[in-house]
Amino acid sequence: MHSIELSTLQRTESLGTVLGKIAEPGDIITLAGTLGAGKTALTQYIGRGLGIDPRIYITSPTFSLLHEYQGRIPLYHMDLYRLGSEEEIESLGFPEYFYGHGLTVIEWPERLGSLMPAERLHIELVISGEISRTAHLSAHGELWQKKVADIVSMV
């Protein structure tokens, strides 16, 4: 596991932008952290790295569950907070997005249970101050293990 101190909003922007720039179709990033930890803010910067028009405001899909944005590849932004079971997630067809043509970013991934993709980058955001966060990056699968060192060096 690698940790990155996000002591300023600019550091969060840097991490998100790097993630968006290196993302490839079929990539999955899971984001964990308490309410207010910055999961959606990080996703906004990932969107900028993907080339999503900056006039498009990336919002939390807490109530709609899924938002899709067009950049150099699509961004599928999921928020599973309101879902209660793997069956519910599966019945909504969410696993079909995991290996699609874009980058899937999943907030509250612990709700996935056995549906959790084996190949993913898991980021846990921990509040460390009023505006600062610590991002703990865990690579799952060979692809992400190769990418994580590059991500850390580019932020």
BAKE-677357 format. One record per residue (C-alpha): residue number from 0; x, y, z. Coordinates in steps of 0.25 Angstrom, whole numbers, plus 5000, padded with zeros to 4 digits. Example, Ala and Ser with C-alpha at 12.3 -4.5 7.8 and 13.67 -1.06 7.14 Angstrom:
2
REC,num,X,Y,Z
REC,0,5049,4982,5031
REC,1,5055,4996,5029
//
This chain:
155
REC,num,X,Y,Z
REC,0,5000,5000,5000
REC,1,5004,5014,4997
REC,2,5000,5027,5004
REC,3,4999,5041,4998
REC,4,4997,5053,5007
REC,5,4987,5062,5001
REC,6,4990,5074,5009
REC,7,4984,5084,4999
REC,8,4973,5084,4989
REC,9,4984,5085,4978
REC,10,4989,5071,4983
REC,11,4976,5065,4982
REC,12,4974,5071,4968
REC,13,4988,5066,4964
REC,14,4985,5052,4969
REC,15,4971,5052,4961
REC,16,4977,5058,4949
REC,17,4988,5047,4948
REC,18,4978,5036,4950
REC,19,4969,5041,4939
REC,20,4981,5043,4929
REC,21,4986,5028,4932
REC,22,4972,5022,4932
REC,23,4969,5012,4921
REC,24,4956,5005,4916
REC,25,4952,4995,4927
REC,26,4959,5001,4938
REC,27,4952,5001,4952
REC,28,4955,5010,4964
REC,29,4948,5008,4977
REC,30,4947,5020,4987
REC,31,4945,5018,5001
REC,32,4944,5028,5013
REC,33,4934,5034,5022
REC,34,4924,5044,5018
REC,35,4931,5057,5014
REC,36,4945,5050,5012
REC,37,4946,5055,4998
REC,38,4942,5043,4989
REC,39,4933,5052,4979
REC,40,4943,5063,4979
REC,41,4954,5053,4975
REC,42,4945,5048,4964
REC,43,4943,5062,4959
REC,44,4958,5063,4957
REC,45,4959,5049,4951
REC,46,4948,5054,4941
REC,47,4957,5066,4937
REC,48,4969,5057,4935
REC,49,4959,5049,4925
REC,50,4957,5062,4918
REC,51,4942,5064,4922
REC,52,4938,5078,4919
REC,53,4941,5086,4931
REC,54,4927,5093,4930
REC,55,4921,5080,4933
REC,56,4920,5079,4948
REC,57,4922,5064,4953
REC,58,4913,5062,4965
REC,59,4911,5051,4974
REC,60,4901,5040,4969
REC,61,4896,5037,4983
REC,62,4881,5038,4978
REC,63,4882,5034,4964
REC,64,4893,5023,4967
REC,65,4900,5025,4954
REC,66,4905,5037,4945
REC,67,4912,5035,4932
REC,68,4921,5046,4926
REC,69,4928,5047,4913
REC,70,4943,5049,4912
REC,71,4954,5043,4904
REC,72,4948,5030,4910
REC,73,4934,5030,4918
REC,74,4934,5032,4933
REC,75,4924,5023,4940
REC,76,4922,5029,4954
REC,77,4915,5020,4963
REC,78,4910,5022,4978
REC,79,4906,5010,4985
REC,80,4903,5017,4998
REC,81,4887,5015,4997
REC,82,4888,5000,4992
REC,83,4886,4989,5002
REC,84,4890,4976,4995
REC,85,4899,4970,4984
REC,86,4886,4965,4978
REC,87,4881,4979,4977
REC,88,4894,4984,4970
REC,89,4894,4972,4961
REC,90,4879,4975,4957
REC,91,4882,4989,4953
REC,92,4893,4984,4943
REC,93,4904,4991,4950
REC,94,4914,4980,4948
REC,95,4913,4981,4933
REC,96,4920,4995,4934
REC,97,4932,4989,4941
REC,98,4938,4984,4929
REC,99,4933,4993,4919
REC,100,4938,5004,4910
REC,101,4941,5014,4921
REC,102,4947,5016,4935
REC,103,4938,5012,4946
REC,104,4939,5019,4959
REC,105,4931,5013,4970
REC,106,4928,5020,4984
REC,107,4924,5012,4996
REC,108,4930,4999,4989
REC,109,4928,4991,5002
REC,110,4914,4989,4997
REC,111,4919,4980,4985
REC,112,4922,4968,4994
REC,113,4925,4957,4985
REC,114,4923,4965,4973
REC,115,4936,4973,4976
REC,116,4945,4973,4964
REC,117,4958,4966,4966
REC,118,4966,4976,4957
REC,119,4964,4990,4963
REC,120,4971,5001,4969
REC,121,4965,5004,4983
REC,122,4967,5017,4990
REC,123,4963,5020,5004
REC,124,4962,5035,5007
REC,125,4964,5038,5022
REC,126,4961,5052,5028
REC,127,4974,5057,5034
REC,128,4971,5072,5036
REC,129,4961,5082,5032
REC,130,4964,5082,5018
REC,131,4975,5071,5017
REC,132,4973,5056,5014
REC,133,4982,5044,5013
REC,134,4980,5035,5001
REC,135,4983,5020,5003
REC,136,4985,5013,4990
REC,137,4984,4998,4989
REC,138,4986,4991,4976
REC,139,4978,4979,4973
REC,140,4983,4971,4961
REC,141,4996,4971,4953
REC,142,4991,4983,4944
REC,143,4989,4993,4956
REC,144,5002,4988,4963
REC,145,5010,4993,4951
REC,146,5002,5006,4951
REC,147,5003,5010,4965
REC,148,5017,5013,4966
REC,149,5016,5022,4954
REC,150,5004,5029,4960
REC,151,5011,5032,4973
REC,152,5023,5038,4966
REC,153,5014,5047,4957
REC,154,5006,5053,4968
//
